[in-house]
């Protein structure tokens, strides 16, 4: 239905007639179009969160006495959960499932060389821990380190090293297959099974679901798995990389949770009519079909949100902020340098918890390829000027 605000805006347009300011009229067109999209994504984000909450309850029942990873509450990440989306109707709702080690096991992150920032070749090493002192606390729990192998085989299931690992490392593909089967089992008892037809789509490093309603409306959800770095907002995850081949024991570093917390931080401190998400959405739509990724635009907007007063992102300044975003991107292209938001940035909000290495790291240039390849730089500048 039409809101009171929309009625007032339409009345203003009628009263002002042909003399209506073109800029304000353009803002209204964008606002109405994008507001519907944002509300639509907010609704489906809530549907996904409820589904994951119900699935987790079933998982906890199924895995209560198992020696598989302990599944933590799901975290919705990515644009749809941040409050914007570069796509209108074909969004994929990304969800991170944090994993904790089962009893008798420990996860140790191997983050590659200290000089490699960001860390690309992360692995999750699984080690068995002595449980002799806690056996009386956990019924029928035998220590993998200090009980005979025959007794363990007779009375206790295999350790995680024997089920989801390759060598001593947690295997992404084995974890994905295990989780996909778990979802198939759990689906039949969650309330959503009455309203949607669920299909598990092929994926080696995640669990992708297609939910189809009776009206043939499809909802796509991708669940990735992650292990937290200490108590920080940085995870190593099962997400795919741009590399042609990613080993099954490799868990790339992800900043998605920290980015989500940044946008929540902005939402808490910004005026109610702040337009930053709509600016981001418009710019990503403008750049569709170019070599500039959504992540590049998102990084630009994050930097601007962290430097410009949040009060300057009101509806009345929408066009100026759009211009600021494009000028910032243009300056970065000319300088061949766009710094990653979290590396070596002293102005990251305090509530976002980063590993110590991030705070002392040198800034990470997302345009390093342009700095190394003059042809790519010339092509990017030409592409930007063509917009």
VMD Tcl script that draws the C-alpha trace (Angstrom):
set ca {
  {0.00 0.00 0.00}
  {0.91 3.67 -0.33}
  {2.40 5.14 2.83}
  {1.58 8.57 4.23}
  {5.07 9.73 3.25}
  {4.53 8.64 -0.36}
  {1.14 10.41 -0.44}
  {2.75 13.61 0.82}
  {5.50 13.35 -1.80}
  {3.00 12.79 -4.59}
  {0.94 15.76 -3.37}
  {4.09 17.90 -3.36}
  {4.83 16.85 -6.94}
  {1.31 17.74 -8.07}
  {1.43 21.13 -6.33}
  {4.82 22.01 -7.76}
  {3.81 20.82 -11.25}
  {6.26 21.41 -14.07}
  {8.48 23.53 -11.87}
  {9.46 20.52 -9.73}
  {13.17 20.38 -9.20}
  {14.64 17.65 -11.42}
  {17.05 16.52 -8.73}
  {14.37 16.11 -6.09}
  {12.14 14.33 -8.57}
  {14.98 11.94 -9.44}
  {15.55 11.25 -5.76}
  {11.89 10.35 -5.30}
  {11.96 7.95 -8.24}
  {15.07 6.22 -6.86}
  {13.71 6.24 -3.32}
  {10.38 4.60 -4.19}
  {11.98 2.00 -6.42}
  {14.76 1.09 -3.99}
  {12.61 1.28 -0.85}
  {10.44 -1.50 -2.24}
  {13.55 -3.58 -3.01}
  {15.01 -3.00 0.47}
  {11.74 -3.92 2.20}
  {11.46 -7.02 0.02}
  {14.96 -8.18 0.94}
  {14.33 -7.40 4.62}
  {11.27 -9.66 4.56}
  {13.09 -12.57 2.90}
  {16.11 -12.08 5.17}
  {13.79 -12.63 8.12}
  {12.34 -15.74 6.46}
  {15.88 -17.13 6.02}
  {16.83 -16.33 9.64}
  {13.73 -18.12 10.94}
  {14.46 -21.13 8.75}
  {18.06 -21.36 9.97}
  {16.93 -21.01 13.58}
  {14.48 -23.91 13.15}
  {17.07 -26.05 11.36}
  {19.62 -25.40 14.12}
  {17.17 -26.67 16.75}
  {16.81 -29.93 14.81}
  {20.58 -30.17 14.26}
  {21.19 -29.84 17.98}
  {18.85 -32.77 18.64}
  {20.47 -34.89 15.92}
  {24.04 -34.09 16.98}
  {23.65 -33.92 20.76}
  {25.89 -36.95 21.42}
  {27.93 -36.91 18.25}
  {31.59 -36.16 17.57}
  {30.88 -33.90 14.61}
  {31.47 -30.11 14.63}
  {29.21 -28.18 17.00}
  {27.02 -25.87 14.90}
  {26.62 -22.33 16.24}
  {23.74 -19.90 15.51}
  {23.77 -18.80 11.88}
  {24.90 -15.29 10.93}
  {23.29 -13.70 7.87}
  {26.05 -11.93 5.90}
  {26.45 -10.11 2.61}
  {24.45 -7.34 1.00}
  {20.95 -8.71 1.65}
  {21.57 -8.80 5.42}
  {23.45 -5.48 5.40}
  {20.31 -3.81 4.05}
  {21.02 -3.42 0.34}
  {21.36 -5.59 -2.72}
  {22.92 -5.17 -6.16}
  {20.25 -7.50 -7.55}
  {16.54 -6.96 -7.40}
  {14.93 -10.34 -7.92}
  {17.72 -12.92 -8.04}
  {19.48 -12.31 -4.74}
  {21.21 -15.17 -2.96}
  {20.95 -15.01 0.82}
  {24.36 -15.89 2.28}
  {24.57 -17.36 5.76}
  {27.66 -18.20 7.81}
  {27.48 -21.25 10.09}
  {30.26 -21.00 12.71}
  {31.77 -24.34 13.74}
  {33.18 -25.24 17.15}
  {35.15 -28.44 17.85}
  {33.30 -31.38 19.45}
  {34.37 -32.65 22.85}
  {37.79 -34.26 22.87}
  {38.91 -32.14 19.90}
  {40.49 -28.73 19.33}
  {40.71 -26.50 16.25}
  {44.02 -24.75 15.55}
  {44.15 -22.23 12.71}
  {47.22 -22.28 10.50}
  {47.14 -18.87 8.86}
  {50.11 -19.09 6.53}
  {53.16 -16.88 6.80}
  {53.13 -13.86 9.07}
  {54.02 -11.62 6.11}
  {51.03 -12.72 4.05}
  {48.21 -10.24 4.60}
  {45.48 -10.94 3.85}
  {45.91 -14.58 4.73}
  {44.97 -16.75 1.75}
  {46.13 -20.26 2.59}
  {44.41 -20.87 5.91}
  {43.91 -24.39 7.23}
  {42.02 -25.74 10.25}
  {44.17 -28.35 12.00}
  {42.21 -30.77 14.20}
  {43.90 -32.16 17.30}
  {42.67 -34.67 19.84}
  {42.60 -33.51 23.45}
  {42.82 -35.50 26.66}
  {39.40 -35.85 28.29}
  {40.41 -38.12 31.16}
  {39.76 -35.45 33.77}
  {36.32 -34.69 32.35}
  {35.11 -38.24 31.69}
  {32.96 -38.21 34.81}
  {31.29 -35.03 33.52}
  {30.39 -36.48 30.11}
  {28.53 -39.75 30.20}
  {30.26 -42.59 28.33}
  {33.00 -40.28 27.06}
  {36.26 -42.11 26.45}
  {39.57 -40.32 25.97}
  {40.83 -40.75 22.41}
  {44.41 -40.34 23.61}
  {44.47 -42.69 26.57}
  {41.99 -45.52 25.90}
  {42.81 -48.61 23.82}
  {41.75 -48.37 20.18}
  {39.63 -51.53 20.41}
  {37.66 -50.13 23.34}
  {37.13 -46.86 21.48}
  {35.82 -48.72 18.42}
  {33.38 -50.78 20.52}
  {32.06 -47.99 22.72}
  {32.52 -44.69 20.95}
  {32.13 -43.29 17.45}
  {35.16 -42.34 15.35}
  {36.90 -39.04 15.98}
  {36.51 -36.06 13.69}
  {39.91 -36.91 12.22}
  {38.36 -40.09 10.79}
  {35.17 -38.51 9.42}
  {35.56 -34.95 8.10}
  {39.33 -34.54 7.86}
  {42.00 -35.15 5.24}
  {45.10 -35.90 7.23}
  {45.01 -33.61 10.29}
  {43.04 -30.87 8.51}
  {39.30 -30.22 8.43}
  {38.14 -30.87 4.87}
  {35.75 -28.33 3.33}
  {34.22 -30.75 0.82}
  {33.65 -33.51 3.37}
  {32.09 -30.95 5.72}
  {29.82 -29.66 2.95}
  {28.59 -33.17 2.05}
  {27.95 -33.97 5.72}
  {26.00 -30.76 6.21}
  {23.98 -31.21 3.02}
  {22.85 -34.65 4.21}
  {22.03 -33.16 7.61}
  {19.77 -30.55 5.98}
  {17.94 -33.23 3.98}
  {17.23 -35.16 7.18}
  {16.20 -32.12 9.20}
  {14.03 -30.56 6.49}
  {11.13 -32.98 6.91}
  {10.47 -31.80 10.50}
  {10.84 -28.00 10.19}
  {7.61 -25.97 9.73}
  {8.87 -24.47 6.43}
  {8.62 -27.90 4.76}
  {4.86 -27.37 4.65}
  {5.20 -24.17 2.61}
  {8.24 -24.72 0.40}
  {9.68 -27.40 -1.81}
  {13.38 -27.69 -0.93}
  {16.15 -28.72 -3.29}
  {19.83 -29.02 -2.34}
  {21.82 -27.63 -5.28}
  {25.26 -29.01 -6.26}
  {28.12 -27.38 -4.34}
  {31.52 -28.64 -3.20}
  {32.26 -25.93 -0.60}
  {28.86 -24.88 0.78}
  {25.23 -25.92 1.13}
  {23.05 -24.23 -1.49}
  {19.28 -24.46 -1.15}
  {16.51 -23.56 -3.56}
  {13.17 -23.07 -1.79}
  {10.13 -22.87 -4.04}
  {6.75 -21.73 -2.75}
  {3.33 -22.81 -4.02}
  {3.24 -19.61 -6.12}
  {6.52 -20.72 -7.78}
  {8.53 -17.98 -6.11}
  {12.09 -19.26 -5.58}
  {14.37 -18.31 -2.72}
  {18.08 -19.14 -2.89}
  {20.14 -19.62 0.27}
  {23.84 -20.44 0.45}
  {25.27 -21.62 3.77}
  {29.03 -21.48 4.21}
  {30.96 -22.79 7.21}
  {33.48 -20.86 9.25}
  {35.90 -21.06 12.16}
  {36.41 -17.89 14.18}
  {39.86 -16.37 14.61}
  {40.10 -16.09 18.39}
  {37.32 -13.84 19.65}
  {37.48 -11.55 16.61}
  {34.94 -10.84 13.87}
  {37.22 -12.45 11.28}
  {36.62 -16.06 10.22}
  {38.25 -18.59 7.96}
  {35.45 -20.00 5.84}
  {34.54 -22.53 3.19}
  {33.68 -19.81 0.67}
  {34.92 -20.27 -2.88}
  {37.85 -18.22 -4.11}
  {38.68 -16.69 -7.49}
  {41.40 -19.29 -7.94}
  {40.87 -21.98 -10.56}
  {41.57 -24.67 -7.96}
  {41.14 -24.37 -4.20}
  {42.39 -27.35 -2.14}
  {39.69 -28.96 -0.03}
  {41.69 -28.29 3.15}
  {41.99 -24.56 2.44}
  {39.71 -22.15 4.33}
  {40.00 -18.58 2.94}
  {39.79 -15.61 5.27}
  {36.45 -13.77 5.38}
  {35.60 -10.26 6.59}
  {31.84 -10.63 6.06}
  {30.89 -10.59 9.77}
  {33.04 -7.50 10.43}
  {31.42 -5.76 7.44}
  {27.96 -6.65 8.71}
  {28.84 -5.17 12.11}
  {30.09 -1.99 10.43}
  {26.77 -1.43 8.64}
  {24.87 -2.16 11.86}
  {27.10 0.37 13.63}
  {26.24 3.00 11.00}
  {22.51 2.19 11.24}
  {22.58 2.74 15.02}
  {24.32 6.11 14.82}
  {22.85 7.57 11.63}
  {19.68 9.73 11.36}
  {16.51 7.84 10.42}
  {16.36 9.15 6.85}
  {20.00 8.26 6.06}
  {20.37 7.28 2.42}
  {23.76 5.52 2.40}
  {22.40 2.06 1.52}
  {20.32 3.46 -1.32}
  {23.41 5.29 -2.64}
  {25.31 2.01 -2.57}
  {22.47 0.21 -4.32}
  {22.17 2.84 -7.08}
  {25.92 2.86 -7.73}
  {26.18 -0.92 -7.98}
  {23.27 -0.88 -10.47}
  {25.08 1.80 -12.51}
  {28.23 -0.34 -12.64}
  {26.50 -3.60 -13.63}
  {28.28 -5.04 -16.66}
  {31.58 -3.31 -15.90}
  {34.73 -4.76 -14.34}
  {34.07 -2.87 -11.08}
  {32.82 -5.37 -8.54}
  {30.15 -4.80 -5.92}
  {32.88 -5.21 -3.31}
  {34.88 -2.30 -4.76}
  {31.83 -0.01 -4.49}
  {31.05 -1.27 -1.01}
  {34.62 -0.51 0.11}
  {34.39 3.02 -1.30}
  {31.12 3.67 0.55}
  {32.53 2.25 3.80}
  {35.48 4.64 3.60}
  {33.17 7.60 2.94}
  {30.81 6.62 5.77}
  {33.81 6.56 8.07}
  {35.02 10.04 7.03}
  {31.91 12.11 6.20}
  {29.49 13.03 9.03}
  {26.57 10.59 9.05}
  {24.22 13.60 9.12}
  {25.40 14.41 5.57}
  {23.81 11.22 4.21}
  {20.24 12.54 4.42}
  {17.76 12.27 1.57}
  {18.20 15.92 0.62}
  {21.90 15.31 -0.12}
  {21.42 12.08 -2.06}
  {22.76 13.37 -5.39}
  {25.80 14.98 -3.74}
  {26.70 11.71 -2.03}
  {26.32 9.82 -5.32}
  {28.76 12.29 -6.81}
  {31.13 11.84 -3.85}
  {31.12 8.06 -4.35}
  {31.93 8.33 -8.04}
  {34.61 10.99 -7.46}
  {36.22 8.85 -4.73}
  {36.27 5.86 -7.07}
  {37.69 8.02 -9.87}
  {40.48 9.30 -7.57}
  {41.33 5.74 -6.53}
  {41.49 4.67 -10.18}
  {43.79 7.56 -11.07}
  {46.04 6.77 -8.09}
  {45.76 3.00 -8.74}
  {45.06 2.56 -5.03}
  {41.94 1.61 -3.05}
  {42.76 0.41 0.45}
  {40.90 -2.50 2.02}
  {38.76 -1.15 4.85}
  {40.10 -3.32 7.68}
  {43.87 -3.54 7.11}
  {45.95 -0.88 8.80}
  {42.90 1.37 9.27}
  {43.09 3.14 12.64}
  {39.54 4.47 12.31}
  {37.63 1.18 12.34}
  {34.81 1.46 14.95}
  {35.90 0.00 18.29}
  {33.00 -2.46 18.49}
  {34.42 -4.34 15.48}
  {36.95 -6.80 16.88}
  {39.94 -7.40 14.62}
  {42.97 -9.66 15.18}
  {46.03 -7.69 16.35}
  {47.81 -8.39 13.05}
  {45.17 -6.33 11.19}
  {45.87 -3.23 13.25}
  {49.62 -3.33 12.58}
  {49.36 -4.45 8.95}
  {50.24 -2.24 6.01}
  {47.18 -1.03 4.04}
  {46.09 -3.59 1.45}
  {45.58 -2.14 -2.04}
  {42.55 -3.66 -3.78}
  {43.76 -2.04 -7.02}
  {47.22 -3.64 -6.88}
  {46.60 -5.28 -10.29}
  {46.04 -1.86 -11.87}
  {49.31 -0.65 -10.34}
  {51.16 -3.61 -11.87}
  {49.43 -3.74 -15.26}
  {49.37 -0.45 -17.27}
  {47.01 -1.95 -19.86}
  {44.48 -2.97 -17.19}
  {44.74 0.51 -15.65}
  {44.09 2.25 -18.98}
  {41.15 -0.06 -19.67}
  {39.62 0.61 -16.21}
  {39.93 4.39 -16.65}
  {38.33 4.18 -20.09}
  {35.51 2.01 -18.75}
  {34.85 4.49 -15.92}
  {34.83 7.49 -18.28}
  {32.33 5.71 -20.54}
  {29.75 5.53 -17.74}
}
mol new
graphics top color blue
foreach p $ca { graphics top sphere $p radius 0.5 }
foreach p [lrange $ca 0 end-1] q [lrange $ca 1 end] { graphics top cylinder $p $q radius 0.2 }
display resetview
